[in-house]
Amino acid sequence: MTNIEMYRANAAAQRAAAAATNLPNRREMHERSAQSWDAMADSAEDTLRRTGVNEAAKAQLAAASA
């Protein structure tokens, strides 16, 4: 399981916990936690995309200078 998958799973677990509680403050706490997990997953996905772009640029530069 990748970090991104783990973050998404944690977000889903927090949403399930929010749905299971009847206490409004607790529900909001779980929903905020789920949003945080989703933000971490989004950030990790963005980092992977940028890493791919940077690696491709480096490879292209190396090929052009060879």
CHARMM internal coordinates of N, CA and C (Angstrom, degrees):
IC EDIT
DIST 1 N 1 CA 1.4437
DIST 1 CA 1 C 1.5334
ANGL 1 N 1 CA 1 C 108.06
DIST 1 C 2 N 1.3143
ANGL 1 CA 1 C 2 N 115.51
DIHE 1 N 1 CA 1 C 2 N 127.97
DIST 2 N 2 CA 1.4638
ANGL 1 C 2 N 2 CA 119.85
DIHE 1 CA 1 C 2 N 2 CA 178.76
DIST 2 CA 2 C 1.5248
ANGL 2 N 2 CA 2 C 110.00
DIHE 1 C 2 N 2 CA 2 C -78.24
DIST 2 C 3 N 1.3123
ANGL 2 CA 2 C 3 N 115.11
DIHE 2 N 2 CA 2 C 3 N 167.22
DIST 3 N 3 CA 1.4666
ANGL 2 C 3 N 3 CA 119.07
DIHE 2 CA 2 C 3 N 3 CA 176.99
DIST 3 CA 3 C 1.5261
ANGL 3 N 3 CA 3 C 110.43
DIHE 2 C 3 N 3 CA 3 C -60.20
DIST 3 C 4 N 1.3135
ANGL 3 CA 3 C 4 N 116.69
DIHE 3 N 3 CA 3 C 4 N -40.20
DIST 4 N 4 CA 1.4638
ANGL 3 C 4 N 4 CA 120.38
DIHE 3 CA 3 C 4 N 4 CA -179.13
DIST 4 CA 4 C 1.5224
ANGL 4 N 4 CA 4 C 110.15
DIHE 3 C 4 N 4 CA 4 C -62.00
DIST 4 C 5 N 1.3200
ANGL 4 CA 4 C 5 N 116.94
DIHE 4 N 4 CA 4 C 5 N -45.18
DIST 5 N 5 CA 1.4660
ANGL 4 C 5 N 5 CA 120.20
DIHE 4 CA 4 C 5 N 5 CA 178.15
DIST 5 CA 5 C 1.5257
ANGL 5 N 5 CA 5 C 111.31
DIHE 4 C 5 N 5 CA 5 C -62.57
DIST 5 C 6 N 1.3252
ANGL 5 CA 5 C 6 N 116.04
DIHE 5 N 5 CA 5 C 6 N -38.46
DIST 6 N 6 CA 1.4599
ANGL 5 C 6 N 6 CA 119.90
DIHE 5 CA 5 C 6 N 6 CA 178.70
DIST 6 CA 6 C 1.5312
ANGL 6 N 6 CA 6 C 110.53
DIHE 5 C 6 N 6 CA 6 C -65.16
DIST 6 C 7 N 1.3312
ANGL 6 CA 6 C 7 N 116.32
DIHE 6 N 6 CA 6 C 7 N -43.30
DIST 7 N 7 CA 1.4650
ANGL 6 C 7 N 7 CA 120.01
DIHE 6 CA 6 C 7 N 7 CA 178.86
DIST 7 CA 7 C 1.5237
ANGL 7 N 7 CA 7 C 110.67
DIHE 6 C 7 N 7 CA 7 C -61.39
DIST 7 C 8 N 1.3352
ANGL 7 CA 7 C 8 N 116.83
DIHE 7 N 7 CA 7 C 8 N -43.86
DIST 8 N 8 CA 1.4767
ANGL 7 C 8 N 8 CA 120.59
DIHE 7 CA 7 C 8 N 8 CA 179.47
DIST 8 CA 8 C 1.5313
ANGL 8 N 8 CA 8 C 110.53
DIHE 7 C 8 N 8 CA 8 C -64.78
DIST 8 C 9 N 1.3279
ANGL 8 CA 8 C 9 N 116.87
DIHE 8 N 8 CA 8 C 9 N -39.52
DIST 9 N 9 CA 1.4641
ANGL 8 C 9 N 9 CA 120.57
DIHE 8 CA 8 C 9 N 9 CA 178.50
DIST 9 CA 9 C 1.5288
ANGL 9 N 9 CA 9 C 110.86
DIHE 8 C 9 N 9 CA 9 C -64.28
DIST 9 C 10 N 1.3295
ANGL 9 CA 9 C 10 N 116.24
DIHE 9 N 9 CA 9 C 10 N -40.46
DIST 10 N 10 CA 1.4646
ANGL 9 C 10 N 10 CA 119.59
DIHE 9 CA 9 C 10 N 10 CA 177.80
DIST 10 CA 10 C 1.5254
ANGL 10 N 10 CA 10 C 111.11
DIHE 9 C 10 N 10 CA 10 C -65.03
DIST 10 C 11 N 1.3212
ANGL 10 CA 10 C 11 N 116.92
DIHE 10 N 10 CA 10 C 11 N -38.61
DIST 11 N 11 CA 1.4661
ANGL 10 C 11 N 11 CA 120.53
DIHE 10 CA 10 C 11 N 11 CA 177.48
DIST 11 CA 11 C 1.5294
ANGL 11 N 11 CA 11 C 110.23
DIHE 10 C 11 N 11 CA 11 C -63.08
DIST 11 C 12 N 1.3259
ANGL 11 CA 11 C 12 N 116.03
DIHE 11 N 11 CA 11 C 12 N -42.61
DIST 12 N 12 CA 1.4662
ANGL 11 C 12 N 12 CA 119.70
DIHE 11 CA 11 C 12 N 12 CA 178.88
DIST 12 CA 12 C 1.5303
ANGL 12 N 12 CA 12 C 110.85
DIHE 11 C 12 N 12 CA 12 C -64.39
DIST 12 C 13 N 1.3286
ANGL 12 CA 12 C 13 N 116.46
DIHE 12 N 12 CA 12 C 13 N -39.61
DIST 13 N 13 CA 1.4663
ANGL 12 C 13 N 13 CA 120.14
DIHE 12 CA 12 C 13 N 13 CA 179.01
DIST 13 CA 13 C 1.5301
ANGL 13 N 13 CA 13 C 110.61
DIHE 12 C 13 N 13 CA 13 C -64.58
DIST 13 C 14 N 1.3125
ANGL 13 CA 13 C 14 N 116.57
DIHE 13 N 13 CA 13 C 14 N -38.70
DIST 14 N 14 CA 1.4625
ANGL 13 C 14 N 14 CA 119.79
DIHE 13 CA 13 C 14 N 14 CA 178.63
DIST 14 CA 14 C 1.5308
ANGL 14 N 14 CA 14 C 111.08
DIHE 13 C 14 N 14 CA 14 C -67.63
DIST 14 C 15 N 1.3282
ANGL 14 CA 14 C 15 N 116.66
DIHE 14 N 14 CA 14 C 15 N -38.18
DIST 15 N 15 CA 1.4659
ANGL 14 C 15 N 15 CA 119.30
DIHE 14 CA 14 C 15 N 15 CA 176.65
DIST 15 CA 15 C 1.5280
ANGL 15 N 15 CA 15 C 111.28
DIHE 14 C 15 N 15 CA 15 C -65.54
DIST 15 C 16 N 1.3257
ANGL 15 CA 15 C 16 N 115.90
DIHE 15 N 15 CA 15 C 16 N -38.21
DIST 16 N 16 CA 1.4716
ANGL 15 C 16 N 16 CA 119.46
DIHE 15 CA 15 C 16 N 16 CA 177.40
DIST 16 CA 16 C 1.5268
ANGL 16 N 16 CA 16 C 110.06
DIHE 15 C 16 N 16 CA 16 C -65.48
DIST 16 C 17 N 1.3123
ANGL 16 CA 16 C 17 N 117.14
DIHE 16 N 16 CA 16 C 17 N -40.15
DIST 17 N 17 CA 1.4643
ANGL 16 C 17 N 17 CA 120.52
DIHE 16 CA 16 C 17 N 17 CA 178.11
DIST 17 CA 17 C 1.5284
ANGL 17 N 17 CA 17 C 110.34
DIHE 16 C 17 N 17 CA 17 C -65.18
DIST 17 C 18 N 1.3308
ANGL 17 CA 17 C 18 N 116.67
DIHE 17 N 17 CA 17 C 18 N -37.67
DIST 18 N 18 CA 1.4721
ANGL 17 C 18 N 18 CA 120.16
DIHE 17 CA 17 C 18 N 18 CA 178.17
DIST 18 CA 18 C 1.5268
ANGL 18 N 18 CA 18 C 110.35
DIHE 17 C 18 N 18 CA 18 C -64.41
DIST 18 C 19 N 1.3159
ANGL 18 CA 18 C 19 N 116.41
DIHE 18 N 18 CA 18 C 19 N -40.03
DIST 19 N 19 CA 1.4646
ANGL 18 C 19 N 19 CA 120.42
DIHE 18 CA 18 C 19 N 19 CA -179.62
DIST 19 CA 19 C 1.5298
ANGL 19 N 19 CA 19 C 111.51
DIHE 18 C 19 N 19 CA 19 C -69.68
DIST 19 C 20 N 1.3140
ANGL 19 CA 19 C 20 N 116.54
DIHE 19 N 19 CA 19 C 20 N -26.90
DIST 20 N 20 CA 1.4623
ANGL 19 C 20 N 20 CA 120.63
DIHE 19 CA 19 C 20 N 20 CA -175.52
DIST 20 CA 20 C 1.5252
ANGL 20 N 20 CA 20 C 113.95
DIHE 19 C 20 N 20 CA 20 C -84.59
DIST 20 C 21 N 1.3126
ANGL 20 CA 20 C 21 N 117.17
DIHE 20 N 20 CA 20 C 21 N -14.34
DIST 21 N 21 CA 1.4709
ANGL 20 C 21 N 21 CA 118.82
DIHE 20 CA 20 C 21 N 21 CA -176.78
DIST 21 CA 21 C 1.5286
ANGL 21 N 21 CA 21 C 111.02
DIHE 20 C 21 N 21 CA 21 C -99.31
DIST 21 C 22 N 1.2954
ANGL 21 CA 21 C 22 N 115.03
DIHE 21 N 21 CA 21 C 22 N 150.75
DIST 22 N 22 CA 1.4550
ANGL 21 C 22 N 22 CA 119.42
DIHE 21 CA 21 C 22 N 22 CA 177.50
DIST 22 CA 22 C 1.5331
ANGL 22 N 22 CA 22 C 111.49
DIHE 21 C 22 N 22 CA 22 C -107.90
DIST 22 C 23 N 1.3288
ANGL 22 CA 22 C 23 N 116.35
DIHE 22 N 22 CA 22 C 23 N 7.17
DIST 23 N 23 CA 1.4613
ANGL 22 C 23 N 23 CA 121.43
DIHE 22 CA 22 C 23 N 23 CA 178.40
DIST 23 CA 23 C 1.5328
ANGL 23 N 23 CA 23 C 109.46
DIHE 22 C 23 N 23 CA 23 C -94.67
DIST 23 C 24 N 1.3180
ANGL 23 CA 23 C 24 N 118.24
DIHE 23 N 23 CA 23 C 24 N 117.79
DIST 24 N 24 CA 1.4693
ANGL 23 C 24 N 24 CA 120.72
DIHE 23 CA 23 C 24 N 24 CA -175.31
DIST 24 CA 24 C 1.5305
ANGL 24 N 24 CA 24 C 114.00
DIHE 23 C 24 N 24 CA 24 C -57.38
DIST 24 C 25 N 1.3178
ANGL 24 CA 24 C 25 N 117.80
DIHE 24 N 24 CA 24 C 25 N -42.96
DIST 25 N 25 CA 1.4662
ANGL 24 C 25 N 25 CA 119.73
DIHE 24 CA 24 C 25 N 25 CA -179.61
DIST 25 CA 25 C 1.5195
ANGL 25 N 25 CA 25 C 111.59
DIHE 24 C 25 N 25 CA 25 C -65.55
DIST 25 C 26 N 1.3086
ANGL 25 CA 25 C 26 N 116.45
DIHE 25 N 25 CA 25 C 26 N -40.94
DIST 26 N 26 CA 1.4668
ANGL 25 C 26 N 26 CA 120.48
DIHE 25 CA 25 C 26 N 26 CA 178.24
DIST 26 CA 26 C 1.5301
ANGL 26 N 26 CA 26 C 110.57
DIHE 25 C 26 N 26 CA 26 C -65.37
DIST 26 C 27 N 1.3344
ANGL 26 CA 26 C 27 N 116.78
DIHE 26 N 26 CA 26 C 27 N -40.71
DIST 27 N 27 CA 1.4655
ANGL 26 C 27 N 27 CA 121.26
DIHE 26 CA 26 C 27 N 27 CA 178.69
DIST 27 CA 27 C 1.5343
ANGL 27 N 27 CA 27 C 109.96
DIHE 26 C 27 N 27 CA 27 C -60.41
DIST 27 C 28 N 1.3317
ANGL 27 CA 27 C 28 N 116.28
DIHE 27 N 27 CA 27 C 28 N -46.30
DIST 28 N 28 CA 1.4676
ANGL 27 C 28 N 28 CA 120.31
DIHE 27 CA 27 C 28 N 28 CA 179.09
DIST 28 CA 28 C 1.5213
ANGL 28 N 28 CA 28 C 111.65
DIHE 27 C 28 N 28 CA 28 C -62.82
DIST 28 C 29 N 1.3146
ANGL 28 CA 28 C 29 N 116.85
DIHE 28 N 28 CA 28 C 29 N -38.12
DIST 29 N 29 CA 1.4592
ANGL 28 C 29 N 29 CA 121.06
DIHE 28 CA 28 C 29 N 29 CA 178.02
DIST 29 CA 29 C 1.5285
ANGL 29 N 29 CA 29 C 110.12
DIHE 28 C 29 N 29 CA 29 C -61.04
DIST 29 C 30 N 1.3402
ANGL 29 CA 29 C 30 N 117.09
DIHE 29 N 29 CA 29 C 30 N -45.93
DIST 30 N 30 CA 1.4664
ANGL 29 C 30 N 30 CA 121.17
DIHE 29 CA 29 C 30 N 30 CA 179.61
DIST 30 CA 30 C 1.5220
ANGL 30 N 30 CA 30 C 110.91
DIHE 29 C 30 N 30 CA 30 C -66.03
DIST 30 C 31 N 1.3088
ANGL 30 CA 30 C 31 N 117.32
DIHE 30 N 30 CA 30 C 31 N -38.24
DIST 31 N 31 CA 1.4637
ANGL 30 C 31 N 31 CA 120.00
DIHE 30 CA 30 C 31 N 31 CA 179.44
DIST 31 CA 31 C 1.5289
ANGL 31 N 31 CA 31 C 111.22
DIHE 30 C 31 N 31 CA 31 C -66.76
DIST 31 C 32 N 1.3312
ANGL 31 CA 31 C 32 N 117.16
DIHE 31 N 31 CA 31 C 32 N -40.00
DIST 32 N 32 CA 1.4700
ANGL 31 C 32 N 32 CA 120.22
DIHE 31 CA 31 C 32 N 32 CA 176.37
DIST 32 CA 32 C 1.5308
ANGL 32 N 32 CA 32 C 110.38
DIHE 31 C 32 N 32 CA 32 C -64.39
DIST 32 C 33 N 1.3067
ANGL 32 CA 32 C 33 N 116.22
DIHE 32 N 32 CA 32 C 33 N -39.60
DIST 33 N 33 CA 1.4614
ANGL 32 C 33 N 33 CA 120.17
DIHE 32 CA 32 C 33 N 33 CA 178.06
DIST 33 CA 33 C 1.5289
ANGL 33 N 33 CA 33 C 110.63
DIHE 32 C 33 N 33 CA 33 C -63.31
DIST 33 C 34 N 1.3167
ANGL 33 CA 33 C 34 N 116.57
DIHE 33 N 33 CA 33 C 34 N -42.06
DIST 34 N 34 CA 1.4673
ANGL 33 C 34 N 34 CA 120.29
DIHE 33 CA 33 C 34 N 34 CA 178.15
DIST 34 CA 34 C 1.5244
ANGL 34 N 34 CA 34 C 110.56
DIHE 33 C 34 N 34 CA 34 C -61.69
DIST 34 C 35 N 1.3176
ANGL 34 CA 34 C 35 N 117.43
DIHE 34 N 34 CA 34 C 35 N -40.76
DIST 35 N 35 CA 1.4602
ANGL 34 C 35 N 35 CA 121.05
DIHE 34 CA 34 C 35 N 35 CA 177.75
DIST 35 CA 35 C 1.5246
ANGL 35 N 35 CA 35 C 110.98
DIHE 34 C 35 N 35 CA 35 C -62.95
DIST 35 C 36 N 1.3159
ANGL 35 CA 35 C 36 N 116.65
DIHE 35 N 35 CA 35 C 36 N -38.64
DIST 36 N 36 CA 1.4705
ANGL 35 C 36 N 36 CA 120.48
DIHE 35 CA 35 C 36 N 36 CA 178.18
DIST 36 CA 36 C 1.5247
ANGL 36 N 36 CA 36 C 110.88
DIHE 35 C 36 N 36 CA 36 C -64.84
DIST 36 C 37 N 1.3292
ANGL 36 CA 36 C 37 N 116.93
DIHE 36 N 36 CA 36 C 37 N -43.84
DIST 37 N 37 CA 1.4656
ANGL 36 C 37 N 37 CA 120.60
DIHE 36 CA 36 C 37 N 37 CA 178.61
DIST 37 CA 37 C 1.5234
ANGL 37 N 37 CA 37 C 110.40
DIHE 36 C 37 N 37 CA 37 C -62.65
DIST 37 C 38 N 1.3350
ANGL 37 CA 37 C 38 N 117.19
DIHE 37 N 37 CA 37 C 38 N -41.47
DIST 38 N 38 CA 1.4637
ANGL 37 C 38 N 38 CA 120.32
DIHE 37 CA 37 C 38 N 38 CA 177.97
DIST 38 CA 38 C 1.5282
ANGL 38 N 38 CA 38 C 110.94
DIHE 37 C 38 N 38 CA 38 C -63.58
DIST 38 C 39 N 1.3279
ANGL 38 CA 38 C 39 N 117.02
DIHE 38 N 38 CA 38 C 39 N -39.84
DIST 39 N 39 CA 1.4625
ANGL 38 C 39 N 39 CA 120.46
DIHE 38 CA 38 C 39 N 39 CA 178.66
DIST 39 CA 39 C 1.5248
ANGL 39 N 39 CA 39 C 110.85
DIHE 38 C 39 N 39 CA 39 C -63.62
DIST 39 C 40 N 1.3261
ANGL 39 CA 39 C 40 N 117.05
DIHE 39 N 39 CA 39 C 40 N -39.81
DIST 40 N 40 CA 1.4647
ANGL 39 C 40 N 40 CA 119.77
DIHE 39 CA 39 C 40 N 40 CA 177.62
DIST 40 CA 40 C 1.5249
ANGL 40 N 40 CA 40 C 110.88
DIHE 39 C 40 N 40 CA 40 C -65.13
DIST 40 C 41 N 1.3318
ANGL 40 CA 40 C 41 N 116.92
DIHE 40 N 40 CA 40 C 41 N -40.12
DIST 41 N 41 CA 1.4650
ANGL 40 C 41 N 41 CA 120.41
DIHE 40 CA 40 C 41 N 41 CA 178.10
DIST 41 CA 41 C 1.5269
ANGL 41 N 41 CA 41 C 110.44
DIHE 40 C 41 N 41 CA 41 C -64.92
DIST 41 C 42 N 1.3270
ANGL 41 CA 41 C 42 N 116.58
DIHE 41 N 41 CA 41 C 42 N -43.16
DIST 42 N 42 CA 1.4642
ANGL 41 C 42 N 42 CA 120.31
DIHE 41 CA 41 C 42 N 42 CA 178.48
DIST 42 CA 42 C 1.5312
ANGL 42 N 42 CA 42 C 110.57
DIHE 41 C 42 N 42 CA 42 C -61.13
DIST 42 C 43 N 1.3062
ANGL 42 CA 42 C 43 N 116.52
DIHE 42 N 42 CA 42 C 43 N -42.36
DIST 43 N 43 CA 1.4627
ANGL 42 C 43 N 43 CA 121.02
DIHE 42 CA 42 C 43 N 43 CA 179.37
DIST 43 CA 43 C 1.5301
ANGL 43 N 43 CA 43 C 111.04
DIHE 42 C 43 N 43 CA 43 C -63.75
DIST 43 C 44 N 1.3167
ANGL 43 CA 43 C 44 N 116.63
DIHE 43 N 43 CA 43 C 44 N -42.76
DIST 44 N 44 CA 1.4682
ANGL 43 C 44 N 44 CA 120.39
DIHE 43 CA 43 C 44 N 44 CA 179.18
DIST 44 CA 44 C 1.5276
ANGL 44 N 44 CA 44 C 110.97
DIHE 43 C 44 N 44 CA 44 C -64.66
DIST 44 C 45 N 1.3342
ANGL 44 CA 44 C 45 N 116.81
DIHE 44 N 44 CA 44 C 45 N -40.05
DIST 45 N 45 CA 1.4646
ANGL 44 C 45 N 45 CA 119.95
DIHE 44 CA 44 C 45 N 45 CA 177.14
DIST 45 CA 45 C 1.5232
ANGL 45 N 45 CA 45 C 110.82
DIHE 44 C 45 N 45 CA 45 C -63.95
DIST 45 C 46 N 1.3252
ANGL 45 CA 45 C 46 N 116.92
DIHE 45 N 45 CA 45 C 46 N -41.29
DIST 46 N 46 CA 1.4611
ANGL 45 C 46 N 46 CA 121.26
DIHE 45 CA 45 C 46 N 46 CA 178.38
DIST 46 CA 46 C 1.5240
ANGL 46 N 46 CA 46 C 110.87
DIHE 45 C 46 N 46 CA 46 C -62.95
DIST 46 C 47 N 1.3176
ANGL 46 CA 46 C 47 N 116.42
DIHE 46 N 46 CA 46 C 47 N -40.83
DIST 47 N 47 CA 1.4587
ANGL 46 C 47 N 47 CA 120.63
DIHE 46 CA 46 C 47 N 47 CA 178.28
DIST 47 CA 47 C 1.5268
ANGL 47 N 47 CA 47 C 110.69
DIHE 46 C 47 N 47 CA 47 C -62.36
DIST 47 C 48 N 1.3267
ANGL 47 CA 47 C 48 N 117.23
DIHE 47 N 47 CA 47 C 48 N -41.99
DIST 48 N 48 CA 1.4658
ANGL 47 C 48 N 48 CA 120.13
DIHE 47 CA 47 C 48 N 48 CA 177.84
DIST 48 CA 48 C 1.5244
ANGL 48 N 48 CA 48 C 111.55
DIHE 47 C 48 N 48 CA 48 C -62.74
DIST 48 C 49 N 1.3336
ANGL 48 CA 48 C 49 N 116.67
DIHE 48 N 48 CA 48 C 49 N -41.77
DIST 49 N 49 CA 1.4664
ANGL 48 C 49 N 49 CA 120.01
DIHE 48 CA 48 C 49 N 49 CA 178.51
DIST 49 CA 49 C 1.5253
ANGL 49 N 49 CA 49 C 110.53
DIHE 48 C 49 N 49 CA 49 C -62.54
DIST 49 C 50 N 1.3275
ANGL 49 CA 49 C 50 N 116.99
DIHE 49 N 49 CA 49 C 50 N -46.14
DIST 50 N 50 CA 1.4648
ANGL 49 C 50 N 50 CA 120.17
DIHE 49 CA 49 C 50 N 50 CA -179.44
DIST 50 CA 50 C 1.5214
ANGL 50 N 50 CA 50 C 111.14
DIHE 49 C 50 N 50 CA 50 C -64.96
DIST 50 C 51 N 1.3120
ANGL 50 CA 50 C 51 N 117.33
DIHE 50 N 50 CA 50 C 51 N -36.56
DIST 51 N 51 CA 1.4622
ANGL 50 C 51 N 51 CA 120.80
DIHE 50 CA 50 C 51 N 51 CA 177.70
DIST 51 CA 51 C 1.5249
ANGL 51 N 51 CA 51 C 110.29
DIHE 50 C 51 N 51 CA 51 C -62.67
DIST 51 C 52 N 1.3214
ANGL 51 CA 51 C 52 N 116.16
DIHE 51 N 51 CA 51 C 52 N -42.91
DIST 52 N 52 CA 1.4647
ANGL 51 C 52 N 52 CA 120.18
DIHE 51 CA 51 C 52 N 52 CA 178.15
DIST 52 CA 52 C 1.5142
ANGL 52 N 52 CA 52 C 112.23
DIHE 51 C 52 N 52 CA 52 C -62.14
DIST 52 C 53 N 1.3141
ANGL 52 CA 52 C 53 N 116.65
DIHE 52 N 52 CA 52 C 53 N -42.64
DIST 53 N 53 CA 1.4622
ANGL 52 C 53 N 53 CA 120.92
DIHE 52 CA 52 C 53 N 53 CA 178.64
DIST 53 CA 53 C 1.5252
ANGL 53 N 53 CA 53 C 110.29
DIHE 52 C 53 N 53 CA 53 C -64.06
DIST 53 C 54 N 1.3229
ANGL 53 CA 53 C 54 N 116.77
DIHE 53 N 53 CA 53 C 54 N -43.83
DIST 54 N 54 CA 1.4655
ANGL 53 C 54 N 54 CA 120.15
DIHE 53 CA 53 C 54 N 54 CA 179.86
DIST 54 CA 54 C 1.5224
ANGL 54 N 54 CA 54 C 111.94
DIHE 53 C 54 N 54 CA 54 C -64.53
DIST 54 C 55 N 1.3246
ANGL 54 CA 54 C 55 N 116.81
DIHE 54 N 54 CA 54 C 55 N -41.21
DIST 55 N 55 CA 1.4732
ANGL 54 C 55 N 55 CA 119.69
DIHE 54 CA 54 C 55 N 55 CA 178.83
DIST 55 CA 55 C 1.5154
ANGL 55 N 55 CA 55 C 111.00
DIHE 54 C 55 N 55 CA 55 C -65.31
DIST 55 C 56 N 1.3249
ANGL 55 CA 55 C 56 N 117.70
DIHE 55 N 55 CA 55 C 56 N -39.92
DIST 56 N 56 CA 1.4601
ANGL 55 C 56 N 56 CA 120.99
DIHE 55 CA 55 C 56 N 56 CA 177.94
DIST 56 CA 56 C 1.5208
ANGL 56 N 56 CA 56 C 110.77
DIHE 55 C 56 N 56 CA 56 C -64.30
DIST 56 C 57 N 1.3166
ANGL 56 CA 56 C 57 N 117.34
DIHE 56 N 56 CA 56 C 57 N -40.41
DIST 57 N 57 CA 1.4637
ANGL 56 C 57 N 57 CA 120.75
DIHE 56 CA 56 C 57 N 57 CA 178.65
DIST 57 CA 57 C 1.5250
ANGL 57 N 57 CA 57 C 110.92
DIHE 56 C 57 N 57 CA 57 C -64.71
DIST 57 C 58 N 1.3315
ANGL 57 CA 57 C 58 N 116.66
DIHE 57 N 57 CA 57 C 58 N -40.92
DIST 58 N 58 CA 1.4608
ANGL 57 C 58 N 58 CA 120.21
DIHE 57 CA 57 C 58 N 58 CA 178.41
DIST 58 CA 58 C 1.5273
ANGL 58 N 58 CA 58 C 110.67
DIHE 57 C 58 N 58 CA 58 C -63.85
DIST 58 C 59 N 1.3272
ANGL 58 CA 58 C 59 N 116.49
DIHE 58 N 58 CA 58 C 59 N -42.37
DIST 59 N 59 CA 1.4614
ANGL 58 C 59 N 59 CA 120.30
DIHE 58 CA 58 C 59 N 59 CA -180.00
DIST 59 CA 59 C 1.5308
ANGL 59 N 59 CA 59 C 110.47
DIHE 58 C 59 N 59 CA 59 C -64.50
DIST 59 C 60 N 1.3198
ANGL 59 CA 59 C 60 N 116.75
DIHE 59 N 59 CA 59 C 60 N -40.73
DIST 60 N 60 CA 1.4580
ANGL 59 C 60 N 60 CA 121.27
DIHE 59 CA 59 C 60 N 60 CA 179.45
DIST 60 CA 60 C 1.5330
ANGL 60 N 60 CA 60 C 110.30
DIHE 59 C 60 N 60 CA 60 C -65.35
DIST 60 C 61 N 1.3057
ANGL 60 CA 60 C 61 N 116.69
DIHE 60 N 60 CA 60 C 61 N -42.05
DIST 61 N 61 CA 1.4627
ANGL 60 C 61 N 61 CA 121.03
DIHE 60 CA 60 C 61 N 61 CA 178.14
DIST 61 CA 61 C 1.5298
ANGL 61 N 61 CA 61 C 110.64
DIHE 60 C 61 N 61 CA 61 C -64.12
DIST 61 C 62 N 1.3206
ANGL 61 CA 61 C 62 N 116.67
DIHE 61 N 61 CA 61 C 62 N -42.47
DIST 62 N 62 CA 1.4725
ANGL 61 C 62 N 62 CA 120.58
DIHE 61 CA 61 C 62 N 62 CA 179.03
DIST 62 CA 62 C 1.5238
ANGL 62 N 62 CA 62 C 110.77
DIHE 61 C 62 N 62 CA 62 C -63.68
DIST 62 C 63 N 1.3380
ANGL 62 CA 62 C 63 N 117.00
DIHE 62 N 62 CA 62 C 63 N -40.12
DIST 63 N 63 CA 1.4638
ANGL 62 C 63 N 63 CA 120.97
DIHE 62 CA 62 C 63 N 63 CA -179.99
DIST 63 CA 63 C 1.5270
ANGL 63 N 63 CA 63 C 110.75
DIHE 62 C 63 N 63 CA 63 C -68.04
DIST 63 C 64 N 1.3236
ANGL 63 CA 63 C 64 N 116.31
DIHE 63 N 63 CA 63 C 64 N -36.57
DIST 64 N 64 CA 1.4549
ANGL 63 C 64 N 64 CA 120.03
DIHE 63 CA 63 C 64 N 64 CA -179.00
DIST 64 CA 64 C 1.5221
ANGL 64 N 64 CA 64 C 111.97
DIHE 63 C 64 N 64 CA 64 C -71.40
DIST 64 C 65 N 1.3237
ANGL 64 CA 64 C 65 N 117.27
DIHE 64 N 64 CA 64 C 65 N -31.51
DIST 65 N 65 CA 1.4710
ANGL 64 C 65 N 65 CA 120.08
DIHE 64 CA 64 C 65 N 65 CA -178.37
DIST 65 CA 65 C 1.5254
ANGL 65 N 65 CA 65 C 112.33
DIHE 64 C 65 N 65 CA 65 C -88.19
DIST 65 C 66 N 1.3180
ANGL 65 CA 65 C 66 N 117.48
DIHE 65 N 65 CA 65 C 66 N -7.23
DIST 66 N 66 CA 1.4642
ANGL 65 C 66 N 66 CA 120.85
DIHE 65 CA 65 C 66 N 66 CA -178.65
DIST 66 CA 66 C 1.5054
ANGL 66 N 66 CA 66 C 112.17
DIHE 65 C 66 N 66 CA 66 C -84.43
END
COOR INIT
IC SEED 1 N 1 CA 1 C
IC BUILD
